[in-house]
Amino acid sequence: MASEAYPAAGTILVTGTDAASAKRAVFRVNQATGTQTLLSSAGSFVAPVGITVEASGSVLVADCDAFGGNGGVIRVDPVTGAQTTVSSGGLFSNPFDIAVEASGNLLVVDAHASGRGGVIRVHPGTGAQTMLSIGEAQAVHLPLRGVGITLEANGKILVTEQKLAGGGGDAAGGRVVRIDPASGARKVVSSGGDFVSPVGVEVEAAGTVLVADANAFGDDGGVIRVDPVNGTQTKVSSGSGFLSPQGLAIEGDGHILITDSDAFGGDGGVIRVDPLTGAHTTLSSGGALRTPRQLVVVPAVGC
C-alpha cells in the first residue's frame, strides 16, 4: 500500500515564486479546481526549476543557483515541506531539470557542467555525482545546453537542448537528444524545424515525445510533438494565450499541462492543452503562484 506521505495521484507540483513573500517556492495545484497551496518556500531555494517525485513520494527539486551559485538537488517532504540537501557542489554548475530512473538514481541535466553541459547521475542517498554524458562541443556561434530531461519507457534518456543567453551568435534551432543510460552515448532525435527554445519534454503513452518551446511559432511558443523514430515534428498547439511556455507534464488521461511564466498579465499560470485538438483551457492563474517554471503530475503508485 502507498505510504500516507505519498502525495495524491494527479496532484500537480510546480516550482515558482510565492507572491506573498516574493520567495522561491514549490506549490501544489489541484488537478480539478486549480487551487494553489504552498508546499515549501525559502530555505535552500534560490532558483528552483526542475521538479519530480521519487517512489517514496518525496519531491525532488533541481535548483540552478542554490548552494553558493552552482546549484544542487533539494528533497522536499511532501507533507511538511521540510527541505534537505541531496547533492550540491561537485560537478554541478547550473542544474536545470531532474528525473528519476527505475533504479532510484537521479538524473540531472546541467546547462554548464564541464563547460559544455551534460547529464549527471546522482545517488539518492549519498548524493554522489557521476558524469554520464557531456554535451558535444558546438560551433562557437551555436553552443547548445541541456535544459529539460525525461525518460522513455526503455530507460533511455531524452534531453532538450537550446542556446542559452550569453552564448553569442544567432539564437537558432534547438534539439532533442537521446542518451544511452549505460554508455552515455548521444544521438540527435530531432533538431531545427519548429524548435527555437525547447524546454520541457515528456513522453506520451504511445511513445511520442512532447516538447514545450518558449519561442516557437512567432515567439509566442507552443507544444510540438516529435516522432521518436524519425524525428518528425508536428505542431500540437500555439497561440491562444501562450507567451512563454516552459514546463510540460502529461496527465493520466493524456491531457497536457503547460507552465507559462508570462501569461495571464505577466503573473504566469498553468494551462491545460487537449492533445488531439490543441485547444487551451486555464487550469490555474493568479493566486499566490507567480512565474511558474517546471511542473510534475504525481503518478499513482501500486499497492
Order of alpha helices (4+ residues) and beta strands (2+ residues): beta-beta-beta-beta-beta-beta-beta-beta-beta-beta-beta-beta-beta-beta-beta-beta-beta-beta-beta-beta-beta-beta-beta-beta-beta
